[in-house]
């Protein structure tokens, strides 16, 4: 497989094929990052503190932008992988049997 795919594509395939891609460690990272920001946002709303609300919003925006960035990059790799697979196998261009 490594001759057919680039290192980035190979890593993405392994990432998708790994059982339990959403590991407890990854969930804990999300909770550890998002929960304090969400609590800070709740505090800001309850106390009508505009500066605190802005900080909480920015802190919550960072992981969302990171996720969108990774998704856009991975979708390009996934498209390339599927194009290479189709060129090699031809499953979509063959008539159904």
N, C-alpha and C positions, 0 to 999 in steps of 0.2 A: 504494500500500500504506500510505502514511503516514496517509491519511485514515481508513483502516479500523482501524489499530492505534495503541495508545498509544506514546509514545516508548520506554518500557521493553520493550514487546512487539516493536516494530520492531528494537531493538537485539538482542534475543534471537534473532529470526529471522535477522538478519545473522550473528550469532555461530555459529548452527548451519549456515548455508549457506556460511560461509567455508571454503575448502579447507584441509585440514590444521589443524584447530582445535587440535590438540596440537602446537604449534610447538616447535622445539628450545629456544627461549628459555624457554618454559613448563616444559618437562622439566628444564632446567637449574635453574630456580627450585625445583622440587620436590626435586631431588637436593641442591642447596645447602642447603636447609632441613632435609630429613629425614636425610641421611647423617650430619652431625655429631651429631644427636640420637641416632640409632641407635648410632653408635660410642660415644657417651657412656653409653648404656644398657648396652652390652656391657662397657665398663670398670666400670660400677657393679656389674654382676652378678659379674664376675670378682673384684673386690676387696671384695665384700659391703658396699658403701657405700650405705646406705639413702637418705641425703640426695641423693646423685648419681642414684640410680635414680628418686627422686621428681621431680627436676628434669628428667631425660630423659623421663619419662612425661608430664609437663605440656607439655614442648616438642613432643612428638609428638601430644598431644591437641589442641593449638591448630589445626593445619591440618585435622585431622579434623572438628572442630566448625565451622570456617569452611566446609569443603566441604558439610557437612550443612545449614548455614544457607543457603548459596547454592542448593543443590539444592531445598530447600523453597520458597524464593522463586521460583526459575525454574519449578518445576512449576506454581505458581499462574499465572504468566504464560503458560506453554505451554497450560494448560487454557483460559485466556481466549482465546488465539489460535485454538485449535481450535474453540471454541464459536462465535467470530465467523466463522471460515471455513465451518463447517457451516451457520450461519444464512444466509450469503451464497450458498453453492454448493448446499447440500442434498444432498450426495453420499450420505449415509447414510440419508436419509429417502426417497430415490427407489427404486422397485422395480428390481431388477437386470434388465438387458435381455438 
